[in-house]
């Protein structure tokens, strides 16, 4: 996506319209407008998360580091994708998916041994 953003700014400097740029790059004209607006405001096409959001997510993680991202995103009224992006890109953390483990107790072991072909 970074190359598309750079190409967008290049095409915009050549005086192409938003709809023409959107058609050429295969993105929506709303995205073209948003990226141009971001570039005009900050001089960069890179996404910059609001520092308040990053701080709030970091505080949430410190309070409960094993909480899943989906409920945390819902509680903070943000999208799951934004939450994952903040955690990964802005905080430099990785999420770990909790997986259910297959529990083998003694009775299960006996049953598997009895059913195994001899």
C-alpha positions in Angstrom: 0.0 0.0 0.0 2.9 2.3 0.6 3.9 2.3 -3.1 0.3 3.1 -4.0 0.3 6.1 -1.7 3.6 7.3 -3.1 2.2 6.8 -6.7 -0.9 8.7 -5.6 1.1 11.7 -4.5 3.1 11.6 -7.7 0.0 11.5 -9.9 -1.6 14.2 -7.9 1.4 16.5 -8.4 0.9 15.9 -12.2 -2.6 17.3 -11.8 -4.6 14.1 -12.3 -8.1 14.2 -10.7 -9.1 12.1 -7.7 -11.4 9.8 -9.7 -8.7 9.2 -12.4 -6.1 8.4 -9.8 -8.5 6.0 -8.0 -9.2 4.2 -11.3 -5.5 4.0 -12.2 -4.5 2.6 -8.7 -7.6 0.5 -8.1 -8.6 2.3 -4.9 -11.7 4.4 -4.0 -11.8 8.1 -4.6 -12.5 8.6 -0.9 -9.2 6.9 -0.1 -7.4 9.2 -2.6 -9.0 12.2 -1.0 -8.0 11.0 2.5 -4.4 10.3 1.6 -4.0 13.6 -0.2 -5.5 15.4 2.9 -3.1 13.5 5.2 -0.1 14.4 3.0 -1.1 18.0 3.0 -1.4 18.1 6.8 1.7 16.1 7.7 3.9 15.9 4.7 3.8 12.1 4.9 1.6 9.5 3.4 2.2 7.1 6.3 -0.6 6.4 8.7 -0.2 8.0 12.1 -2.3 6.7 15.0 -3.6 9.2 17.5 -1.3 9.1 20.4 -4.2 9.1 22.8 -5.4 5.8 21.2 -2.0 4.3 21.5 -1.7 5.3 25.1 -5.1 3.9 25.9 -4.3 0.6 24.3 -1.0 0.4 26.1 -2.8 1.1 29.4 -5.4 -1.6 28.7 -2.7 -4.2 27.9 -0.7 -3.3 31.1 -3.9 -3.8 33.1 -4.8 -7.1 31.5 -2.0 -8.6 29.3 -4.0 -11.8 28.5 -7.1 -10.0 27.2 -8.0 -10.8 23.6 -7.9 -8.0 21.1 -11.4 -8.4 19.8 -13.2 -7.6 23.1 -10.6 -4.9 23.8 -11.4 -3.3 20.5 -15.1 -3.5 21.2 -14.8 -2.0 24.6 -12.8 0.9 23.1 -15.2 1.4 20.2 -12.6 0.8 17.5 -12.2 -1.8 14.8 -10.3 -5.1 15.4 -8.0 -4.2 12.5 -7.1 -0.8 14.0 -6.5 -2.5 17.4 -4.2 -5.1 15.7 -2.3 -2.3 13.8 -1.8 -0.3 17.0 -0.5 -3.3 18.9 1.8 -4.5 16.1 3.1 -1.3 14.5 2.8 1.4 17.1 3.6 -0.6 20.2 5.8 -3.2 18.6 4.1 -6.0 20.4 2.8 -9.4 19.1 -0.5 -10.9 20.0 -0.7 -14.6 20.9 -3.8 -16.5 20.1 -5.0 -18.7 22.8 -5.6 -22.2 21.6 -7.4 -25.0 23.2 -5.2 -28.0 23.9 -6.2 -31.6 23.6 -6.5 -33.0 27.0 -5.4 -36.6 27.5 -6.2 -38.1 30.8 -5.6 -41.7 31.9 -8.9 -43.0 30.7 -8.4 -41.5 27.2 -5.0 -43.0 27.0 -6.4 -46.4 27.9 -9.1 -46.1 25.2 -6.6 -45.1 22.6 -4.3 -48.0 23.4 -7.2 -50.5 23.3 -8.5 -49.1 19.9 -5.0 -49.0 18.3 -4.4 -51.7 15.7 -2.1 -54.4 16.9 
